[in-house]
Amino acid sequence: MSDEVRPMADSDEAAIGQPGGPGLVLYDGDCVLCSSWFRFVAKRDQARRLMFTTIQSEFGRAVALRLGIDPMNPQSNAVIIDGNAYLFSDSALAALSALPYWKWVWALHVVPRTLRDPIYSLVARNRYRWFGRHTQCDMGGPDYRDHVVSICTQILPSGNSKAD
């Protein structure tokens, strides 16, 4: 994908998460840490390589259920790029490595998932206690409106998960 910024047309929605389309990041909009993560990534994604949805949205809930994430107690964000779903620490690495100047992050896959995921899970279990919880789901406000998917058509992965 080029670094050119372009508005997303309604016809582009079906391509989200699919090969050649923008990726999708599913995050917990109630979690202060997760919302900060969303803003960090979206701010650096000027080319809109990634779109975002909260697990609290109807669409986000459907994506979470398809990926085996409990929408009432999510323990992982998810990133879907080119039809592949990334969970736990792989989701963070996939999102960052999709950004310009951050592709080097993919090299952190040399650290075994058996070491990365327990740390990710420890933070996920304690995120509300350590970082706080929003009283209202955070979708980024007007600054990030063009990065958020709220109503979409079929944009689920074909079942390929990178966290197996």
Steps between C-alpha positions, in 0.01 A plus 500: 500500500619851429541773761238712323211603726162433345146501634338161526202441272208283611597248233838459671341364821475145367878501441592572862717220638514328161798471264570838343268686738573688819550294814262497795593554864249382761557668838330543838352851492437495876868440578715812541815313391329348194349834396839667537646223285231564235580873496877432487464274195230707324701822539796340321285335233452799272451272198216316676655156465297400806142558604376458857190374678424464868400167643201683652353579156261255336748441222795463741304250708433289189870506408600408856264204511628376163856515634415328831535816711246547780347845434399532866853430625744547212851382577645590160480763234492363148650618173380365167728565204477336159242251629718385792406560864769581756428471872680577825857627453484424128220758466722777638790400276275479192345843561831675562678335210224621264608860572766696315830506692379218728544199269807400703267396784418181308852383590380462861343173388841349575388519863293183542125545541531285815688795656308789337144379559519447879617861540223619269246294698624637833444856378162406345377349828602808699439778246199656674668493840834636376387748232132569571171462323303753296145573612405512132638298209787695337482510121751781467266792443505721189878478455480127428153466351641408158691208656202340675271239346163491665271341242649259249410217277685167495859570607587198706809291435466169329598320819878535473624584849862578582455428871443127471 
